[in-house]
Amino acid sequence: MSYIEAKEHAPGRLHDIFAAPYEAFENGVLERKLHLDIAFQALLDRPLRNGNLVLRVIHGWENGDDTPEALEYSDHPIASLADVERVKEEYRAAIEQELPLPRESRSLLAGPRDAAIARAHDQGQEIDDETRRNPARWPAFENGLYLYTFFKVYHRLTYGEDESYRSIQCQTPEGPREIHEFHLDECEFAICTPPAPDSPHTSLLIVHEGELDPLVECLGLHLPKAA
């Protein structure tokens, strides 16, 4: 898969488990809880047990804002449900005390975008300001497509999505990744994972800060080994 290829609604790991994964998590499905138990186990159990799971909490976009510069985040290695609960409490305390939310010093989208454009300029490619400002145009330069793909994931996790599940294949600087988005009544989150179940590389559990409470409940319900 080259950098010019990214596939949304693409077969992923859950397609090897469910005959129809896009319907498996709908509210009216009789065995919905069992399906969610299986999906959580398949995507999160091994990286959680092996210490290869990072919780990424995003925030900063509000009132329709989706400028890359405004999106902030914090990354937290997690090995248990208790670790997720600690992150939740850290965010809750910051909100209650009216303190800045936890954030990394580096940019999640704007910095990598500018670095990719700088490399494109060094290689003789002209990137105009409209392309820089419009994420839909980022696939014009190398690594821009993966950044645009994640931009859309972060946008859907912030502002919502009608589909209960979405499977994406994307080539990243760290290698190929599957992104599994869940937009459930209980919680909205995404899992970014290497395609191979036994991969030693890090998986990401991505959630908006407003979904931390329901995420803890969802993990406790569907991934008992996280407790």
DAMO-V230049 format. One record per pair of residues at least 12 apart in sequence whose ideal C-beta (glycine too) atoms are under 10 Angstrom apart, sorted by the first residue. I is the first residue (numbers start at 1). GAP is how many residues later the second one is. Records with the same first field share a line. If there is no record, write none. Layout:
I: GAP ; GAP
This chain:
1: 168 ; 169 ; 170 ; 174 ; 175
2: 140 ; 143 ; 169
3: 113 ; 136 ; 138 ; 139 ; 140 ; 141 ; 142 ; 143 ; 167 ; 168 ; 169 ; 170
4: 135 ; 136 ; 138 ; 140 ; 141 ; 167
5: 134 ; 140 ; 164 ; 165 ; 166
6: 133 ; 139 ; 140 ; 142 ; 143 ; 144 ; 146 ; 162 ; 163 ; 164 ; 165 ; 166 ; 173
7: 142 ; 160 ; 161 ; 162 ; 163 ; 164 ; 171
8: 141 ; 144 ; 145 ; 158 ; 159 ; 160 ; 161 ; 162 ; 171 ; 173
9: 13 ; 154 ; 157 ; 158 ; 159 ; 160
10: 156 ; 157 ; 158 ; 159 ; 160 ; 168 ; 169
11: 156 ; 158 ; 167
12: 31 ; 154 ; 155 ; 156 ; 157 ; 165 ; 166 ; 167 ; 168 ; 181 ; 183
13: 26 ; 29 ; 30 ; 154 ; 165 ; 167 ; 178 ; 180 ; 181 ; 182 ; 183 ; 184
14: 21 ; 24 ; 25 ; 28 ; 29 ; 151 ; 153 ; 164 ; 166
15: 152 ; 163
16: 26 ; 181
17: 18 ; 21 ; 22 ; 24 ; 25
18: 17 ; 20 ; 21 ; 24 ; 147
21: 14 ; 18 ; 144 ; 145 ; 146 ; 159
22: 141 ; 142 ; 143 ; 144 ; 145
23: 12 ; 141 ; 142
24: 12 ; 14 ; 15 ; 140 ; 141
25: 14 ; 138 ; 139 ; 140 ; 157 ; 158 ; 159 ; 160
26: 137 ; 138 ; 139 ; 158
27: 137 ; 157 ; 158
29: 135
32: 132 ; 152
33: 188 ; 189
34: 188
35: 130 ; 187
36: 146 ; 148 ; 150 ; 182 ; 185 ; 186 ; 187
37: 184 ; 185 ; 186 ; 187
38: 184
39: 126 ; 141 ; 143 ; 152 ; 183 ; 184
40: 142 ; 151 ; 178 ; 179 ; 181 ; 182 ; 183 ; 184 ; 185 ; 186
41: 181 ; 182 ; 183 ; 184
42: 138 ; 149 ; 151 ; 155
43: 135 ; 137 ; 139 ; 148 ; 149 ; 150 ; 154 ; 160 ; 162 ; 180
44: 34 ; 136 ; 147 ; 149 ; 159 ; 161 ; 175 ; 178 ; 179 ; 181 ; 182
45: 152 ; 178 ; 179 ; 180 ; 181
46: 147 ; 151 ; 152 ; 153 ; 154 ; 157
47: 31 ; 32 ; 144 ; 146 ; 147 ; 150 ; 152 ; 153 ; 154 ; 155 ; 156 ; 157 ; 158
48: 30 ; 31 ; 32 ; 33 ; 35 ; 36 ; 155 ; 157 ; 171 ; 175 ; 177 ; 178
49: 30 ; 31 ; 176 ; 177
50: 29 ; 148 ; 149 ; 150 ; 152 ; 153
51: 26 ; 27 ; 28 ; 151
52: 25 ; 27 ; 141 ; 142 ; 147 ; 148 ; 149 ; 150 ; 151
53: 23 ; 24 ; 25 ; 26 ; 27 ; 30 ; 31 ; 138 ; 140 ; 149 ; 150 ; 151 ; 152 ; 173
54: 21 ; 22 ; 23 ; 24 ; 138 ; 148 ; 149 ; 150 ; 151 ; 152
55: 19 ; 20 ; 21 ; 22 ; 23 ; 28 ; 29 ; 32 ; 33 ; 134 ; 149 ; 150 ; 151 ; 152 ; 157 ; 160
56: 17 ; 18 ; 19 ; 20 ; 48 ; 52 ; 98 ; 133 ; 134 ; 136 ; 148 ; 149 ; 150 ; 151
57: 15 ; 16 ; 17 ; 18 ; 19 ; 27 ; 30 ; 31 ; 33 ; 34 ; 44 ; 45 ; 46 ; 148 ; 149 ; 150 ; 151 ; 152 ; 153 ; 154 ; 155 ; 158
58: 13 ; 14 ; 15 ; 16 ; 45 ; 50 ; 95 ; 96 ; 99 ; 100 ; 132 ; 148 ; 149 ; 150 ; 151 ; 152 ; 153
59: 12 ; 13 ; 14 ; 15 ; 32 ; 42 ; 43 ; 44 ; 99 ; 149 ; 150 ; 151
60: 12 ; 13 ; 41 ; 43 ; 48 ; 94 ; 98 ; 148 ; 149
61: 93 ; 94 ; 96 ; 97 ; 98 ; 147
62: 96 ; 97 ; 148
64: 94 ; 95
65: 93
66: 43 ; 69 ; 85 ; 86 ; 88 ; 89 ; 92 ; 93
67: 42 ; 43 ; 66 ; 68
68: 39 ; 40 ; 41 ; 42 ; 43 ; 44 ; 45 ; 46 ; 64 ; 65 ; 67 ; 70 ; 79 ; 83 ; 86
69: 38 ; 40 ; 41 ; 42 ; 44 ; 45
70: 39 ; 40
71: 36 ; 37 ; 38 ; 39 ; 80 ; 83 ; 84 ; 87
72: 28 ; 29 ; 30 ; 31 ; 32 ; 35 ; 36 ; 137
73: 28 ; 29 ; 30 ; 31 ; 33 ; 34 ; 35 ; 36 ; 81 ; 133 ; 135 ; 136
74: 13 ; 16 ; 17 ; 27 ; 28 ; 29 ; 30 ; 34 ; 135
75: 12 ; 27 ; 29 ; 31 ; 33 ; 127 ; 129 ; 131
76: 14 ; 26 ; 129
77: 125
78: 127 ; 141 ; 148
79: 147
80: 139 ; 145 ; 146 ; 147
81: 134 ; 135 ; 138 ; 139 ; 142 ; 143 ; 144 ; 145 ; 146
82: 134 ; 144 ; 145
83: 143
84: 121 ; 123 ; 128 ; 131 ; 132 ; 135 ; 136 ; 142
85: 127 ; 128 ; 130 ; 131 ; 134 ; 135
87: 15 ; 120 ; 122 ; 125 ; 128 ; 129
88: 119 ; 121 ; 123 ; 124 ; 125 ; 126 ; 127 ; 128
89: 123 ; 127
90: 12 ; 122
91: 118 ; 119 ; 121 ; 122
92: 117 ; 120 ; 121
94: 115
95: 114 ; 115
101: 108
102: 107
108: 39 ; 42 ; 43 ; 46
109: 26 ; 29 ; 38 ; 39 ; 41 ; 42 ; 45
110: 22 ; 37
112: 31 ; 32 ; 34 ; 35 ; 38 ; 61
113: 14 ; 18 ; 19 ; 20 ; 22 ; 25 ; 28 ; 30 ; 31 ; 34 ; 35 ; 38
114: 18
115: 28
116: 22 ; 25 ; 26 ; 27 ; 28 ; 30 ; 31 ; 57
117: 14 ; 15 ; 21 ; 23 ; 24 ; 25 ; 26 ; 27
118: 23
119: 22 ; 23 ; 24
120: 20 ; 21 ; 22 ; 23 ; 24
121: 20
123: 18 ; 19
125: 15 ; 16 ; 17
126: 14 ; 15
127: 13 ; 14 ; 17
128: 12
131: 13
132: 12
134: 14
135: 12 ; 13 ; 14 ; 15 ; 16 ; 17 ; 20
136: 12 ; 15 ; 16
138: 13
142: 31
143: 28 ; 29 ; 30
145: 25 ; 26 ; 27
146: 24 ; 25 ; 26 ; 27 ; 28 ; 31
147: 23 ; 25 ; 26
148: 22
149: 19 ; 20 ; 21 ; 22 ; 23 ; 28 ; 30
150: 18 ; 20 ; 22 ; 27 ; 29 ; 40 ; 42 ; 54 ; 56
152: 14 ; 16 ; 27 ; 29
153: 13 ; 15 ; 17 ; 26 ; 28 ; 37 ; 39 ; 53
154: 36 ; 52 ; 54
156: 25 ; 27 ; 32 ; 34 ; 52
157: 24 ; 25 ; 26 ; 31 ; 32 ; 33 ; 49 ; 50 ; 51 ; 53 ; 54
158: 30 ; 50 ; 51 ; 52 ; 53
159: 29 ; 49
160: 23 ; 28 ; 48
161: 20 ; 21 ; 22 ; 27
162: 21
163: 18 ; 19 ; 20
164: 17 ; 18 ; 19 ; 20 ; 21 ; 24
165: 15 ; 16 ; 17 ; 18 ; 19
166: 13 ; 14 ; 15 ; 16 ; 17 ; 24
167: 12 ; 13 ; 14
168: 12 ; 13 ; 22 ; 24
169: 26
170: 22
172: 20 ; 22
174: 18 ; 20 ; 27 ; 28
175: 19 ; 20 ; 24 ; 26
176: 18 ; 19 ; 20 ; 23
177: 14 ; 15 ; 16 ; 17 ; 18 ; 22 ; 24 ; 26 ; 27
178: 13 ; 14 ; 15 ; 16 ; 17 ; 18 ; 25
179: 12 ; 13 ; 14 ; 25 ; 27
180: 12 ; 13
181: 25
182: 25 ; 36
184: 30 ; 34
185: 29
186: 25 ; 28 ; 29 ; 31 ; 32 ; 35 ; 36
187: 20 ; 21 ; 24 ; 25 ; 26 ; 27 ; 28 ; 29 ; 30 ; 31 ; 32 ; 34 ; 35
188: 18 ; 19 ; 20 ; 22 ; 23 ; 26 ; 27 ; 30
189: 16 ; 17 ; 18 ; 19 ; 22 ; 23 ; 25 ; 26 ; 29 ; 30
190: 14 ; 15 ; 16 ; 17 ; 18
191: 12 ; 13 ; 14 ; 15 ; 16
192: 12 ; 13 ; 14
193: 12
205: 14
